[in-house]
């Protein structure tokens, strides 16, 4: 390959899946330089998007050993076969994965109110400034993380909902005690965006579509009425409402039963109808209410062995179990839908047959939360530090 022009070598390597690209770095110094070339990194993203490549999943294990990270890669033409690889941990004692964007994970530690960016494939790590303009221990924090395509700037949005103690439980006070701040990565300070009148619900995996971050908004006073979809534009840094699906279920269900995902690159809403049953609505044309389509109806016919599985009593006291539920993760290349079953299993759903498969790949942790992730070799310099 050394006899080929550099641009052809970059083109060839950019078509490799992330694990193979990582291995290519180990061939010699020349190949390492090629694998870390910013042109190759951009081409890699382009080819993954154009070919609708199966996503990499980051599995965050929390039981029985706290904080383990695994990468799960599916083979190109089979969503039930793949490779699991344990990956290195960031140099912090405890964390949650708040979001994923362009190869970076945004990590949070709610007890310390600290935030970090981490590339699990290069081990590049960045601690973000933690001195925000809103200093208050009695807050509930919602995070957003994404990249502004035109400027290539990464931004972290922090929404702090004021809380109060009501009969021993923390309750969100609501507007005007909810404040928004934003950090352009590389800047030393958070900028205040003022007070907001939204009660945004943190998703296990943040949704970014059309250059905008998205959440479900749960009204402060009547949490089961008038659910709305809220977007935040990373370019003009404005909040806006997004047209709702034309579904009675969207208004009827509490916000805890509504989840956002991306299906085929489109903003999608998962309505948890009852135990294990979902409707998935897809916005085929962004911002157009009439383009919402009920694309999937997923029944509750889960594999019987999962229903009968005995849960480790020690897991029932872990923080992961307390937020354990069945949720949709993403779609894969063959049209199937991936689901996480109560942090204990990974399932694929075939909408053509209406059937589930329990995905068991050697090396998977017993308990985990899954995040769809675009694996990449982006380094610290891609974050424009010091610019």
C-alpha positions, 0 to 999 in steps of 0.5 A: 500500500505504501506505493499508493497515493495518500488520498487513495490509502485514506479512502481505503482505510476510511471504509474499515469498521472502527475495530479494524481501523484501530488495528490498522494503527498498530501496523507501524508508525506510517499507518498510525499517522494515516489512521489519525489523519483528520481527512480519514476521520471525516471520510470514515463518518461519511462512509458510515452514514452513506452505507447505513452501517450498523451502529456500535453499541457502548455497554455501560455495566454497573453490576457486580463491578461498578463502571465497566465499558464494552463496545459491541460491533455487529457484523455488516449483514447480521444484527444477531452476530458480532464482537464484544470488546472491553474498553478502557475506562476514563480516569474518574471514579463514577459516571453516567453516559449522558450523550454520544456525538461524533465518537465522543461520550459526554459523561456526568457525575451527578453527585459532584456536578462534574462533566467530562468528554471521553473517546472510548477508542482513543482514551482521549479525555477532557474535564469540562469547567464545573464553575457554572453561573448557577450554583445550587445543590438543590437542582436536577440537571439535564444535559445535552451534547452535540456538534454545530456542523457549520463551525465544527464546535462541540457544545454542552447544554446544561439545564438546572431545574430547582427542586424542593423537599416534599414529604422527604422526596425531591420535587422539581419547582419549575419555572422560574427556577429552571435555568439553562447554560451552555458551554462551547467546548474549549471555552473556560466559562459557561454562558447563561441562557436565562430562565426557561419554562420547560421541564425537560426529561433526561433521556438515557440516550440523547437525541440529535437530529437536524442540528438540534437536540431534543427532549420530551417536555413534561408540564410542571403542574399537570405532568400527564397533560400537554406533553410537548417535544422541545428542540434546541438549535445548536446554531442559534442557541434557541429552544423551540417546540416541535410538532407532536405526533397525531396520537391520543397516546402522546397526550394521554401517557405520562412523560416517563412513558415517552422516549425519543430515538432516531430511526433511519436518521429521523426523529422518532417517538416511542410510546410505551403503551403497556408492559413491553408493548410500543408504538414507534412514530417517525417524523419522515420530514423534519418539522412537518406535523403531517409527516409523522407516521406510526411506523412500528407496533411492537407487541409484548411477546418477549422471549419466555426465558427472559420473563422467567429469568431470576434477577440477582438480589444484589442487582435489585439494590443497584442504581441501574436496577432503579431505572431499569425498563424496556426501551428502544435503542435504535434501528439496524441496517436490515430494518430490525429494531434493537431493544434493551430489556430491563438492563439484562438483555439485548433483543432484536425485533423483526417488524416483518415477522413480528418476532424477537431474538435474544442477542447473546454475544460472548463477552457481553456483561450480565447487566448493562445500559446500551448507548448507540455510538458512532465509533471514531478516532477523534482526538483532543485536537478535534475539539478545537481546544485553545482556539 
